[in-house]
Amino acid sequence: MFFKNKKKTAQKTQPHSTNMDKCIEQLKTCLHDSSDFVIKTMKINNKRVLLAYLSEFIKDSSLNNHIIRHLNRVSQDELTYQCLRETLPVAKLSVTNQLPIISENIVRGHVYIFVDGDSAGILAEIGERATRAIDISLNESTIFGPKVSFTEEVSANLNLVRGRIDDPNLKVEKIIVGKRAKTSVYIVYISDIADIENVKTFKQRLEELDVDTIIDSSILSQQIEDNSLSIFPQFTVTELPDLLTTSLIHGKVGLLVDRSPTAIIGPATFLSFFESSEDIYVRWNMGTFLRFLRFTSIFLSVLLTPAYVAVLTFHYEVIPSALLNSLGESRANVPFPPVYEALIMEFVIEMLREAAARLPIKVGQSIGVVGGIVIGTAAVQAGFTSNILIIIIGLSAIGSFTAPSYIMGTTIRLIRFPIIVLAGLWGGVGIMFCFCFILIHLLRLTTLGRPYMSPVYPLRLRDWKYSLFRSPPQYYSMRPETNHPSDSQRIPLKKQKMKKDIDE
């Protein structure tokens, strides 16, 4: 074991040869002589100069303007890595002779410049990666507020955050994650507001992460969760810069991952997944109504179908007599028990939703509506299901779509299936058993070591205006206690309530 570790360390600190021909062979070996790996040699002032790069990252115009044109102007004495480091017109330059470092930076878009006989060379970052322009958010639509969303370019994402929080205390820390394909992860927080324990927890989990690579922030959020076996998401993943900046001001911590169009926000609570960034842009009473509408819709989405199964299987006495007759006529030709009927229709709705998501946009927009109407009507006419269940299934599906977070909406739809099964086995007792099990699980769950059900448990009444409802602006003088901010006061309460006319 000792010799293995020693050999591995020796490979990490392997310098290349000072002879150019041997250096070229070593670089080709490190890059496996890839077809897009370009090695360009030039003779300048009787000295051989090597340029090594990947063709898809480095444009000929950039190479000529930033590197070759300058090399042709230097004298023979200045043709060393010490002088080139001071005179090359490139912002990001570094000196090295280590083959692992050179190969890692070449695949990220650097050019390696080496003068024959020198002990080291220069890495110049002039590469250009394929990016897309900043556009509106497609997955988190809003009516009010900013419409821009993050892109896959992390520098552009940091620009969006810095543009909204022009505070010198906004701190960005970079951590490299991944052994094979290294990914840059940036921890973003306001140093005099965020709780340092949350920042340290993020750092520790990122540094201890032993993976080949991180493809997207959604994958990273699953790998650093407190409980990866839980069905409930423990970090907010968003593509809206304004949601991230609002969370930072409230004392939370954000993660931006290179090549990912979404940001991770933590610590997150269960109620935060039902908050929309749009709530703060409308009047407080409207925002409160929208939040209560979402909570009620989600609750009914989970309860309606299991209640239908439980009532028809065990609790006929709770059905009003006027409704009992129509319900009996509707189910007269249905060959399945209520539990099978509900599970089949729920599964059909999930198939329609998944099909609409996977089809092209123009086709997917119509498949959900047309498929639901056609299949629902045909199922009722064929005696496959009842009219009332179609209505209940439709209301449950609509209720789950009111969750602003797509991940939480999917979670709500998934937990409906075991509740339906228990409702078919034990009726109302089964529903209560499943609800109690979920509640106990939520109370035990943590995010970054913080309670997941805060501010309900532990009870923090002052934070309810940030989660359950909204208050008038003058009552937001303190930051949410749930986030444990270092600076808990936003605006002094006395100044917030002072509203004078110009003649006072």
N, C-alpha and C positions, 0 to 999 in steps of 0.2 A: 504493500500500500504506500509505503514511504517513497519507493522508487517511482511509482506511478505519478504521485503528486509532484515529485521533483521533475520528472520528464515533462509533465504538463506545464509547469512553471517555466521551464526552459523554452518551450515552444512559444509561450506568450511573450517572451523577451528575446526574440530572435532578430538580430540586426542583419541587414542585407550587406552584400559585398561592396567594397569601394570600387571594384572594377565594373564598368558598365555592362559588359557582355554577361558576366555572371549575375549581375543585378537583374537584367532582363529575364534570364532563365528563372531566377527565383520568383520574380513577379508573375511570370506566366504559370508557374507551378501553383502559386497562391490563388490565382484567379482561374485555375484549371484550363488555361488557354482558351477562354471563351471567345466565341466569334465576334462579339461586340466589344471586346477588350482591345483598345488601340494603343500601340507603342510607336511613338514618333520620335525619331532621333534627328538632331540637327547639329551642324558644325558651325560654331560661332567663335570667332577670334581664335581659331585653331584648337578649340575645346569642344568636346562632344557633350550635347545636352539632351537629356531624355525627358519626354513628356508621356505620361501614362494616364489613361482615362477610359471611361465607358462612353461609347459613341451616342447612346440615347440620351445621356444627361448633358453632354457638352456640345454646344453648337459651334460651328466653325467660326462664326462671326465673333462670339465671345472669346474663343481661344486666340484669335488673331488680335483683337483689340486689347485684351487684358494681359496676355502672356507673350506671344511671339513678337509683337511690335516692340514691346519694351526690351526683350532679350536682344533684339538686333541693335539696340542703341547703346548697350552697356559696353564698357571697355573690358579688356581681358582680366585686369586686376579685380574688377567688380563682379566677375562671374563666379561668385561663391555663394553658398547658401546664407552666410551672414549678411552680405551686402544685398542680396536679392530680397531677403526678408524685410529690409528697411526701405527698399525702393520700388518693389512691385506694386502697381496700383490696384490692389485687391484688398478688400476690407478684412477678410478672415484668412489668416495665414498661420501655419504652425510648422515647426521643425521637428523631424523625426527620422529615424533610420530603422524602426521596428517594422518588420514585414506584416505582422497581424494588424497593427494600427494602420498601416498604409492600405492594405487590402480592404479593411472595414470602411475607410473613408472614401476610397475609390468607388465602391458600390453605393455610396451616398451622394455622389456627384462632385467629388474633388478631383483635381488634377495634381499628379505627383511630378515635381520638377527635380531632376537630379543631374548634377554636373559630374562628369567622369573624374574620379579621384577624390571627390569630397567624402567626408565621413558621414554626412547626412543630407537629406533633401528637404523640399518644401511642399507642403500640402496646401493648395489654393482652392477655396470653395467658389467656383463660378458656375456650378451646375444649375440647371433649370428643370424642375419636375413638372409633370403635367398636372394642372390644377383647373378647377372650374371657378367661375365668377361667383361672387356673393349673390345669393338669390333669396326669395321668400321661402319660408318654412312650408314644406309639403305635408309633414306628419303632425305638426302642432299648429293648426290654423287658429288665428285670432282675428277679431273684428277691430278692436282698438289696440293701440300700442305699436311699437316697432314691428316691422314685418321681416327683417333680415334674419338669416340663420347662419350657423357655423358652416364651414367648408372643411374639406379634407386637409387643407394647409394650416398647420398649427400656428405659423407666424401670422396669418390673417386672422385666426381666431383670437390670438393674444392682442392683436391690434383692435379688434372689436371690443374686447374687455377693457383695455387701456383707454380707449376712446370714451367709454362710459364712466369709468372711475379714474379720473385724473388726480389720484391721490398718491403722494410719494410713499405712503405706507403700504400700498398694494405691492405685495411681494410675490415673486415667481421663482420657484426652485425646480431644477431639472434633475430627473433621475432616469437612468438608462435601464430598461427592463428587457429581458430576453437574452438567451445565450447564443442562438444561431442568427436570427434576424433581430438586431437590436432596435428597440423602439424608444423614442424619447417621450417621457411622461412629465408633464409640468404641473406642479402643485401650486395653486393660486389661492391666495388669501390676503386679507388686510391684517397686517401684523399687530396693530394695536386694538383690534376688535376680536379676531378669531381666538378661540381657546387653543392654547399651545398643545394641550393634550391631544386634541383632535388632529392637529398637524403631525405630531410625533407618531400617532397611531397609523396615519396614512403612510408616512415615511417608512415605518417599520415593516408594514405589510408589503409595500412595493419592493423594498430592499431584500426581503426574505422570499420573494416570489421566484421560484425556480422553474421557468418555462422556456420553450424554444423561442417563442415570439408572441407578441400581442397584436392581433389583427385589428381589433376595434375596441372602443371604450366599453361597449356592452359586454364583451367577453372579460375585460379587466374587472368590471364591477362584480361579476359573478365569482371571480377568483379571489377577491379580497373581502368578500362578505363575512359577517360574523357566523352565519349559519347557512352554508351552501345547500343543505338538504331541505330548507324551507321553501315553500311554493311562493312566498311573498317576497317581492323585491325589497332590498334593504338600502339601496342607493337610488337617488333620482338621476335618470339619464335624460338629458334634454338637448335639443338643437337650437334653443332660443338664447341668445346672449343676454337679453334683459332679465330672464329668469335666473341666470347664473349671477349677474351683477347684483340683483336684489337679494339673493341668498348670501352673497359675500358681505353685503352691508348689514345683514341680520346676524352675521357671526359664523356662517358656515364656511366650509372649505371646498374648493373645486379642483377637479383634475381634468386637464386637457391632454389628449393623446394624439401624437403625430399620426397623420393619415386617417383620422377619424372625424366625422362631422358632428359628433355629439360630445357633451361634457358630462362629467360625473359630479354630483353634489352630495355632500354628506356633512353631518349625520342627517338622515332622512327619517321621518316618522310616518306612521300609517296614514294619518290625516293629510300629510303634505302631498300625497299622490292624488288627492281629490281637489287640490287647489290649482287654479289656473292663473297664469301670469296676467290674464285679462281682468281678473277680479280687482286688481289695484287701479285699473284705468277707468272703471265705472264708479258711480257714486256708491257710498258705503252700504246704503239700503239695498241697492240692486245687487251688489256683490254678495251680501248676506243671503238674499233670496236665491241666487244662483248656486251658492254653496249648499244650502239646505235642499235645493232641488236635486243636486247631485247625490247627496247622502241618502235622500229618500229613494231616488231611482235605483241606486246600488242595492239598498236594503230590499226593495221590492223585487229586483232582479234575482237576488239569491233566494227569496222566500216564496214567490208566487208559484212556481212549478212544483216544488216540494209540498207546498200547502194543498195544491190540487190533488196530488197523489195521496197524501195523508187523509184528506177529507173523504175522497171517494173510496178509499180502502178501509178506513176504520171509523170515521167520524161523520156519518151521514146526518146525524142529528143536528149538526151546526148549519146545515144548508137550509135556507128559507124554503118554504113549501112551494112558492111561486117559481123559484129557480129550480127546484128539484124535478118538477115535471119536464121542463125544457131540457135539463141536463140528462135526464133519463132517456128522452127521445133522441138526443144527440148521440148518446153512447149505446143505443140499442143495437146497432149493427157493427160495433167495434169488436173485433175478435180477441183483442189483447187486454190483459189487466192494465190498470192505470199506470203502474210503474214502468212496464215495457213500452206502453204507448208514449209516455213522456220521454223516456230515454231515447227512443227511436227518433222522435221529432226534434229533440235537442241535438242529436247527432246530425240530422239532416241540415239543420240551421248552421251548424259548425262547418259542414261540408260546403254549403253555399258561400259562407263568409270566406273560407280559405280559397275556394275557386275564384271568387271575385278579386281577392288580393293577388293571385298568381297570374291572372289573365292580363293582357294588355289593357291600358287605361280605358280606351274607348269601349271595349267589350266588357270589362270588369264593372263599369258603372251601371250597366243595364242588367247584368246577370243576376245581381242580388235582388233587384226589384221584380224582374220578370220571373226568375226562377222561384222566388218565394211565393208569388201570387199563383203561378201555374201549378206548382207542386202542392201548395196548401189547398187550393180549390179541388184539384184532382183527388187528393187524399181524403178530403171530407166527402166528396161525392162517391168515392169507392168504398166508404165505410171503414177506411183505414184508421181514422182518428176523428175526434169530435170537434165541433166548431169552437167550443169554449177553450179547448187546449190550444188551438191555433192562435186565438187571441192572447192567451197567457204567454205562450212561447214568444210571440212577437213583442209583447210588452217587456218581457225579461231580456230579450236581445237588445231592444232600444235602451233599456235601463243600463245595461253593461257598457253601452257605447258612450254614455255620458261622462265616464271617467276620463279626465284629461290625459292620463298616462295610459299608453297602449298596453304596457306590461301589466299594470294593475287591472285593466279591463279584461285582459286574457285570464288573469288569476281568478277574477270573480266568476268568469264563465266556467273555469275548471272545477272550482270547489262546489259548483251547483250539482255536478254529477254524483259525488258521494252522498250529498244531502238527499237527493232524490231516491237513491237506493235505500238509505236508512228510513226515509219516510215510507217507502213501500214495505219495509220489514216491520217497523214498530210505530208507524204513524207519527203523531205529534211528539211522542217521547223520543223517537229517533231524530227528529228535527232539533229538539232541544239538546240532545246528547251531542250532536254534531256542532251546534252553535257553541256549546260550552267548551268542547274540545278546541275549536278554532280560537275562542276567546282566551283560553289558557295558553295556547301556543303564542298568540300575539302578545300577551302579558310577559311571557318569558323571553321573547325575542329582543335582541339588541342590535343597534347599528353604531359601529365604532365604539362599542361598549356603553352606549347611551340607550335608555329605554325607548323601545319602538312605539309604545302607545302614549308617549308624552304628547300633550299636556294633560291627557285624561288620567294616565297612571304613569308616574306619580302626578297627583293633582296639582296643576298650576293654573289657577283661574285667570291670572293676568295674561297668560299666553293664548287664551281662547280666542281673542280677537285676531290672532294671526292664523288660526286654523279653522275653528268651527264657524265663526262669523266674522264680519268686519265692523269696525267702529268708526265714528267720525274722526277726521285727521288729527284733531287736537288730543286724542287719547293714545297716540303712538309716540309718546315721549321716551319709552323704554324699549330696548331690543328684546327679542324673545329669550326668556330665561332657559328655555329648553336647549339652546345652543351653547350655553355657558360662555357668553361673550366676555372678553376682558374689559371692554368699555361698554357697560350696559345702557348708558344714557345716550339717546339720540339727540333730543332737543329738550332743554329745561321746560318743565310743565308750565311754569308761570309765563314764560315768553311765548309758548305755543298758544296759550289762551288769550294773549293780548292782541286785540283787533281794533285798531283805532282808525277813525276817519282822518282825512288830511287836515281838517279844521280843528281837531282836538289837540 
